[in-house]
Amino acid sequence: MWPRAATNTAAHPARMAALSVRPLRRGESASLRAFFSALSPAARRWRFHGAVNELPSAWIERLAHPDPHSEAAVLAEATEGDEARPVGEARYVADGAAPGTRELAVVVADGWQGRGVGTALLHALEQAARRQGVQRLFGDVQRDNLAMLALAGRAGFETSGHPTDPTLVRIAKQLADATAPASGRGR
Ligand SMILES: CC(C)(COP(=O)(O)OP(=O)(O)OC[C@H]1O[C@@H](n2cnc3c(N)ncnc32)[C@H](O)[C@@H]1OP(=O)(O)O)[C@@H](O)C(=O)NCCC(=O)NCCS
Protein backbone atom coordinates (compact mmCIF):
# COMPACT_ATOMS: atom_id res chain seq x y z
CA MET A 1 0.00 0.00 0.00
CA TRP A 2 2.85 2.42 0.76
CA PRO A 3 5.63 3.51 -1.55
CA ARG A 4 9.05 2.41 -0.35
CA ALA A 5 10.61 5.83 -0.60
CA ALA A 6 9.74 8.87 1.46
CA THR A 7 6.71 10.63 0.06
CA ASN A 8 8.14 14.12 0.39
CA THR A 9 11.66 15.41 0.90
CA ALA A 10 12.75 18.99 1.11
CA ALA A 11 15.66 20.92 2.51
CA HIS A 12 14.66 22.83 5.62
CA PRO A 13 16.07 26.31 5.06
CA ALA A 14 16.09 27.49 8.67
CA ARG A 15 17.76 24.47 10.20
CA MET A 16 19.58 22.88 7.30
CA ALA A 17 17.84 19.61 8.14
CA ALA A 18 16.29 17.32 5.57
CA LEU A 19 12.60 16.84 6.09
CA SER A 20 10.88 13.69 4.91
CA VAL A 21 7.45 12.18 5.33
CA ARG A 22 7.10 8.42 5.45
CA PRO A 23 4.66 5.77 6.67
CA LEU A 24 4.90 4.95 10.35
CA ARG A 25 6.50 1.53 10.77
CA ARG A 26 4.38 -0.86 12.80
CA GLY A 27 5.66 -1.07 16.35
CA GLU A 28 7.57 2.22 16.20
CA SER A 29 6.59 3.02 19.77
CA ALA A 30 9.84 4.63 20.95
CA SER A 31 9.86 7.44 18.40
CA LEU A 32 6.15 8.08 18.94
CA ARG A 33 6.64 8.25 22.70
CA ALA A 34 9.55 10.68 22.31
CA PHE A 35 7.58 12.80 19.87
CA PHE A 36 4.39 13.08 21.95
CA SER A 37 6.34 13.63 25.19
CA ALA A 38 8.19 16.58 23.69
CA LEU A 39 5.01 18.38 22.57
CA SER A 40 3.91 21.42 24.51
CA PRO A 41 0.76 21.02 26.64
CA ALA A 42 -1.00 23.35 24.20
CA ALA A 43 -0.14 21.21 21.17
CA ARG A 44 -1.28 18.06 23.00
CA ARG A 45 -4.50 19.82 23.97
CA TRP A 46 -5.20 20.78 20.34
CA ARG A 47 -4.37 17.27 19.14
CA PHE A 48 -6.34 15.32 21.74
CA HIS A 49 -9.02 17.92 22.50
CA GLY A 50 -8.21 18.01 26.18
CA ALA A 51 -5.41 18.23 28.72
CA VAL A 52 -3.19 15.18 28.26
CA ASN A 53 0.10 14.79 30.08
CA GLU A 54 2.21 11.71 29.43
CA LEU A 55 0.43 9.29 27.08
CA PRO A 56 -0.05 5.90 28.77
CA SER A 57 2.01 3.05 27.28
CA ALA A 58 -1.09 1.20 26.12
CA TRP A 59 -2.15 4.30 24.18
CA ILE A 60 1.28 4.63 22.57
CA GLU A 61 1.20 0.95 21.61
CA ARG A 62 -2.22 1.44 20.05
CA LEU A 63 -0.92 4.42 18.05
CA ALA A 64 2.15 2.41 17.00
CA HIS A 65 0.02 -0.40 15.56
CA PRO A 66 -2.44 1.08 13.08
CA ASP A 67 -4.78 -1.49 11.57
CA PRO A 68 -3.30 -2.00 8.07
CA HIS A 69 -6.76 -2.58 6.59
CA SER A 70 -8.53 0.49 7.86
CA GLU A 71 -5.98 2.91 9.31
CA ALA A 72 -2.82 4.72 8.25
CA ALA A 73 -0.22 6.87 9.98
CA VAL A 74 2.59 9.00 8.57
CA LEU A 75 5.59 10.49 10.31
CA ALA A 76 7.53 13.62 9.37
CA GLU A 77 11.20 13.29 10.22
CA ALA A 78 13.98 15.84 10.35
CA THR A 79 17.42 14.45 9.63
CA GLU A 80 20.53 16.32 10.74
CA GLY A 81 23.74 14.43 10.17
CA ASP A 82 23.07 10.81 11.07
CA GLU A 83 20.19 11.58 13.38
CA ALA A 84 16.55 11.42 12.30
CA ARG A 85 13.86 12.53 14.72
CA PRO A 86 10.11 12.80 14.33
CA VAL A 87 8.75 16.33 14.00
CA GLY A 88 5.18 15.56 13.01
CA GLU A 89 2.62 12.79 12.87
CA ALA A 90 -0.72 12.34 11.12
CA ARG A 91 -3.13 9.46 10.98
CA TYR A 92 -6.63 8.37 10.24
CA VAL A 93 -8.78 5.79 11.95
CA ALA A 94 -11.98 4.05 10.96
CA ASP A 95 -15.28 5.70 11.75
CA GLY A 96 -17.46 2.88 13.04
CA ALA A 97 -20.65 4.54 11.85
CA ALA A 98 -19.63 5.06 8.24
CA PRO A 99 -17.69 2.52 6.18
CA GLY A 100 -15.48 4.31 3.66
CA THR A 101 -15.05 7.27 6.01
CA ARG A 102 -11.98 7.88 8.17
CA GLU A 103 -11.29 10.39 10.92
CA LEU A 104 -7.94 12.19 10.75
CA ALA A 105 -5.66 13.96 13.20
CA VAL A 106 -2.35 15.73 12.70
CA VAL A 107 0.22 17.30 14.99
CA VAL A 108 3.55 19.03 14.38
CA ALA A 109 6.31 19.62 16.94
CA ASP A 110 6.06 23.13 18.33
CA GLY A 111 9.37 24.34 16.92
CA TRP A 112 8.47 23.11 13.46
CA GLN A 113 5.01 24.61 13.08
CA GLY A 114 4.33 27.11 10.33
CA ARG A 115 6.98 25.63 8.01
CA GLY A 116 4.86 23.40 5.81
CA VAL A 117 5.21 20.16 7.80
CA GLY A 118 1.48 19.93 8.50
CA THR A 119 0.74 20.51 4.81
CA ALA A 120 3.15 17.72 3.80
CA LEU A 121 1.66 15.33 6.37
CA LEU A 122 -1.93 16.02 5.31
CA HIS A 123 -0.97 15.52 1.67
CA ALA A 124 0.73 12.18 2.44
CA LEU A 125 -2.27 11.09 4.49
CA GLU A 126 -4.66 11.93 1.70
CA GLN A 127 -2.52 9.94 -0.76
CA ALA A 128 -2.62 6.96 1.60
CA ALA A 129 -6.38 7.29 1.92
CA ARG A 130 -6.84 7.31 -1.84
CA ARG A 131 -4.65 4.21 -2.18
CA GLN A 132 -6.67 2.48 0.53
CA GLY A 133 -9.95 3.31 -1.19
CA VAL A 134 -11.16 5.70 1.50
CA GLN A 135 -14.08 7.75 0.23
CA ARG A 136 -14.20 10.55 2.76
CA LEU A 137 -11.78 12.03 5.29
CA PHE A 138 -13.00 14.17 8.15
CA GLY A 139 -11.71 15.66 11.36
CA ASP A 140 -13.08 17.57 14.32
CA VAL A 141 -11.16 20.74 15.08
CA GLN A 142 -11.55 23.13 17.96
CA ARG A 143 -13.27 26.26 16.69
CA ASP A 144 -10.36 28.54 17.68
CA ASN A 145 -7.67 26.32 16.11
CA LEU A 146 -6.98 28.75 13.29
CA ALA A 147 -3.78 27.06 12.17
CA MET A 148 -5.53 23.73 11.58
CA LEU A 149 -8.52 25.38 9.92
CA ALA A 150 -6.17 27.30 7.60
CA LEU A 151 -4.24 24.13 6.79
CA ALA A 152 -7.41 22.16 6.08
CA GLY A 153 -8.91 24.93 3.97
CA ARG A 154 -5.82 25.12 1.81
CA ALA A 155 -5.90 21.34 1.37
CA GLY A 156 -9.43 21.50 0.01
CA PHE A 157 -11.37 20.45 3.10
CA GLU A 158 -14.80 21.95 3.63
CA THR A 159 -15.93 23.07 7.05
CA SER A 160 -19.27 22.69 8.75
CA GLY A 161 -20.60 22.80 12.28
CA HIS A 162 -20.08 19.71 14.43
CA PRO A 163 -23.35 17.77 14.76
CA THR A 164 -23.40 17.93 18.56
CA ASP A 165 -20.51 20.01 19.94
CA PRO A 166 -20.60 23.76 19.25
CA THR A 167 -16.94 24.16 20.31
CA LEU A 168 -15.86 22.03 17.33
CA VAL A 169 -15.78 22.55 13.57
CA ARG A 170 -15.94 19.56 11.27
CA ILE A 171 -13.53 19.52 8.33
CA ALA A 172 -14.25 17.03 5.55
CA LYS A 173 -13.05 16.13 2.10
CA GLN A 174 -14.78 13.75 -0.29
CA LEU A 175 -12.12 11.66 -2.06
CA ALA A 176 -14.32 9.32 -4.07
CA ASP A 177 -17.93 8.72 -4.95
CA ALA A 178 -19.69 7.44 -1.84
CA THR A 179 -21.48 4.80 -3.94
CA ALA A 180 -18.16 3.29 -5.14
CA PRO A 181 -17.05 0.21 -3.24
CA ALA A 182 -14.18 0.91 -0.80
CA SER A 183 -11.17 -1.39 -1.14
CA GLY A 184 -10.16 -0.77 2.49
CA ARG A 185 -12.20 -2.53 5.15
CA GLY A 186 -13.84 -0.31 7.75
CA ARG A 187 -15.11 -1.50 11.08
C1 LIG B 1 -2.33 22.61 13.01
C2 LIG B 1 -0.92 22.17 12.70
C3 LIG B 1 -0.92 20.67 12.47
C4 LIG B 1 -0.45 22.88 11.43
O1 LIG B 1 0.84 22.36 11.10
P1 LIG B 1 1.95 23.32 10.46
O2 LIG B 1 3.13 22.53 10.15
O3 LIG B 1 2.14 24.47 11.36
O4 LIG B 1 1.17 23.74 9.14
P2 LIG B 1 1.76 24.43 7.85
O5 LIG B 1 3.01 25.15 8.19
O6 LIG B 1 1.84 23.40 6.78
O7 LIG B 1 0.60 25.43 7.44
C5 LIG B 1 -0.13 26.10 8.42
C6 LIG B 1 -0.95 27.20 7.80
O8 LIG B 1 -1.66 27.81 8.84
C7 LIG B 1 -1.29 29.17 8.95
N1 LIG B 1 -1.33 29.51 10.34
C8 LIG B 1 -0.48 29.15 11.29
N2 LIG B 1 -0.86 29.66 12.46
C9 LIG B 1 -1.99 30.37 12.22
C10 LIG B 1 -2.88 31.14 12.99
N3 LIG B 1 -2.70 31.29 14.32
N4 LIG B 1 -3.93 31.75 12.39
C11 LIG B 1 -4.14 31.59 11.07
N5 LIG B 1 -3.34 30.86 10.28
C12 LIG B 1 -2.28 30.28 10.85
C13 LIG B 1 0.08 29.24 8.35
O9 LIG B 1 0.37 30.56 7.97
C14 LIG B 1 -0.04 28.27 7.20
O10 LIG B 1 -0.73 28.85 6.13
P3 LIG B 1 0.08 29.48 4.88
O11 LIG B 1 0.96 28.40 4.34
O12 LIG B 1 -1.01 29.90 3.94
O13 LIG B 1 0.86 30.61 5.44
C15 LIG B 1 0.05 22.56 13.83
O14 LIG B 1 -0.09 23.92 14.11
C16 LIG B 1 -0.15 21.74 15.09
O15 LIG B 1 0.44 20.67 15.25
N6 LIG B 1 -0.98 22.23 16.03
C17 LIG B 1 -1.22 21.49 17.27
C18 LIG B 1 -2.03 20.20 17.04
C19 LIG B 1 -3.31 20.47 16.30
O16 LIG B 1 -3.91 21.53 16.40
N7 LIG B 1 -3.76 19.47 15.55
C20 LIG B 1 -5.01 19.53 14.83
C21 LIG B 1 -5.98 18.57 15.46
S1 LIG B 1 -6.90 17.76 14.16
The ligand as an SDF file (V2000), in Angstrom:
LIG
                    3D

 48 50  0  0  0  0  0  0  0  0999 V2000
   -2.3320   22.6130   13.0070 C   0  0  0  0  0  0  0  0  0  0  0  0
   -0.9190   22.1680   12.7040 C   0  0  0  0  0  0  0  0  0  0  0  0
   -0.9180   20.6730   12.4750 C   0  0  0  0  0  0  0  0  0  0  0  0
   -0.4470   22.8810   11.4340 C   0  0  0  0  0  0  0  0  0  0  0  0
    0.8370   22.3640   11.1010 O   0  0  0  0  0  0  0  0  0  0  0  0
    1.9460   23.3200   10.4610 P   0  0  0  0  0  0  0  0  0  0  0  0
    3.1290   22.5300   10.1460 O   0  0  0  0  0  0  0  0  0  0  0  0
    2.1360   24.4720   11.3560 O   0  0  0  0  0  0  0  0  0  0  0  0
    1.1740   23.7400    9.1430 O   0  0  0  0  0  0  0  0  0  0  0  0
    1.7590   24.4340    7.8480 P   0  0  0  0  0  0  0  0  0  0  0  0
    3.0130   25.1530    8.1870 O   0  0  0  0  0  0  0  0  0  0  0  0
    1.8440   23.4040    6.7820 O   0  0  0  0  0  0  0  0  0  0  0  0
    0.5960   25.4310    7.4400 O   0  0  0  0  0  0  0  0  0  0  0  0
   -0.1340   26.1020    8.4200 C   0  0  0  0  0  0  0  0  0  0  0  0
   -0.9460   27.2040    7.8000 C   0  0  0  0  0  0  0  0  0  0  0  0
   -1.6570   27.8150    8.8420 O   0  0  0  0  0  0  0  0  0  0  0  0
   -1.2940   29.1670    8.9470 C   0  0  0  0  0  0  0  0  0  0  0  0
   -1.3310   29.5140   10.3390 N   0  0  0  0  0  0  0  0  0  0  0  0
   -0.4780   29.1540   11.2880 C   0  0  0  0  0  0  0  0  0  0  0  0
   -0.8640   29.6590   12.4600 N   0  0  0  0  0  0  0  0  0  0  0  0
   -1.9930   30.3680   12.2160 C   0  0  0  0  0  0  0  0  0  0  0  0
   -2.8770   31.1430   12.9900 C   0  0  0  0  0  0  0  0  0  0  0  0
   -2.7020   31.2850   14.3170 N   0  0  0  0  0  0  0  0  0  0  0  0
   -3.9300   31.7460   12.3920 N   0  0  0  0  0  0  0  0  0  0  0  0
   -4.1360   31.5930   11.0740 C   0  0  0  0  0  0  0  0  0  0  0  0
   -3.3380   30.8570   10.2820 N   0  0  0  0  0  0  0  0  0  0  0  0
   -2.2840   30.2760   10.8490 C   0  0  0  0  0  0  0  0  0  0  0  0
    0.0810   29.2370    8.3550 C   0  0  0  0  0  0  0  0  0  0  0  0
    0.3650   30.5590    7.9670 O   0  0  0  0  0  0  0  0  0  0  0  0
   -0.0430   28.2710    7.2020 C   0  0  0  0  0  0  0  0  0  0  0  0
   -0.7310   28.8500    6.1300 O   0  0  0  0  0  0  0  0  0  0  0  0
    0.0780   29.4760    4.8810 P   0  0  0  0  0  0  0  0  0  0  0  0
    0.9550   28.4030    4.3390 O   0  0  0  0  0  0  0  0  0  0  0  0
   -1.0120   29.9020    3.9430 O   0  0  0  0  0  0  0  0  0  0  0  0
    0.8590   30.6050    5.4400 O   0  0  0  0  0  0  0  0  0  0  0  0
    0.0540   22.5580   13.8320 C   0  0  0  0  0  0  0  0  0  0  0  0
   -0.0910   23.9210   14.1090 O   0  0  0  0  0  0  0  0  0  0  0  0
   -0.1530   21.7450   15.0930 C   0  0  0  0  0  0  0  0  0  0  0  0
    0.4410   20.6720   15.2530 O   0  0  0  0  0  0  0  0  0  0  0  0
   -0.9810   22.2280   16.0270 N   0  0  0  0  0  0  0  0  0  0  0  0
   -1.2180   21.4860   17.2680 C   0  0  0  0  0  0  0  0  0  0  0  0
   -2.0270   20.2040   17.0400 C   0  0  0  0  0  0  0  0  0  0  0  0
   -3.3080   20.4660   16.2980 C   0  0  0  0  0  0  0  0  0  0  0  0
   -3.9140   21.5260   16.3980 O   0  0  0  0  0  0  0  0  0  0  0  0
   -3.7580   19.4670   15.5480 N   0  0  0  0  0  0  0  0  0  0  0  0
   -5.0060   19.5320   14.8330 C   0  0  0  0  0  0  0  0  0  0  0  0
   -5.9810   18.5670   15.4590 C   0  0  0  0  0  0  0  0  0  0  0  0
   -6.8980   17.7630   14.1640 S   0  0  0  0  0  0  0  0  0  0  0  0
  1  2  1  0
  2  3  1  0
  2  4  1  0
  2 36  1  0
  4  5  1  0
  5  6  1  0
  6  7  2  0
  6  8  1  0
  6  9  1  0
  9 10  1  0
 10 11  2  0
 10 12  1  0
 10 13  1  0
 13 14  1  0
 14 15  1  0
 15 16  1  0
 15 30  1  0
 16 17  1  0
 17 18  1  0
 17 28  1  0
 18 19  1  0
 18 27  1  0
 19 20  2  0
 20 21  1  0
 21 22  1  0
 21 27  2  0
 22 23  1  0
 22 24  2  0
 24 25  1  0
 25 26  2  0
 26 27  1  0
 28 29  1  0
 28 30  1  0
 30 31  1  0
 31 32  1  0
 32 33  2  0
 32 34  1  0
 32 35  1  0
 36 37  1  0
 36 38  1  0
 38 39  2  0
 38 40  1  0
 40 41  1  0
 41 42  1  0
 42 43  1  0
 43 44  2  0
 43 45  1  0
 45 46  1  0
 46 47  1  0
 47 48  1  0
M  END
$$$$
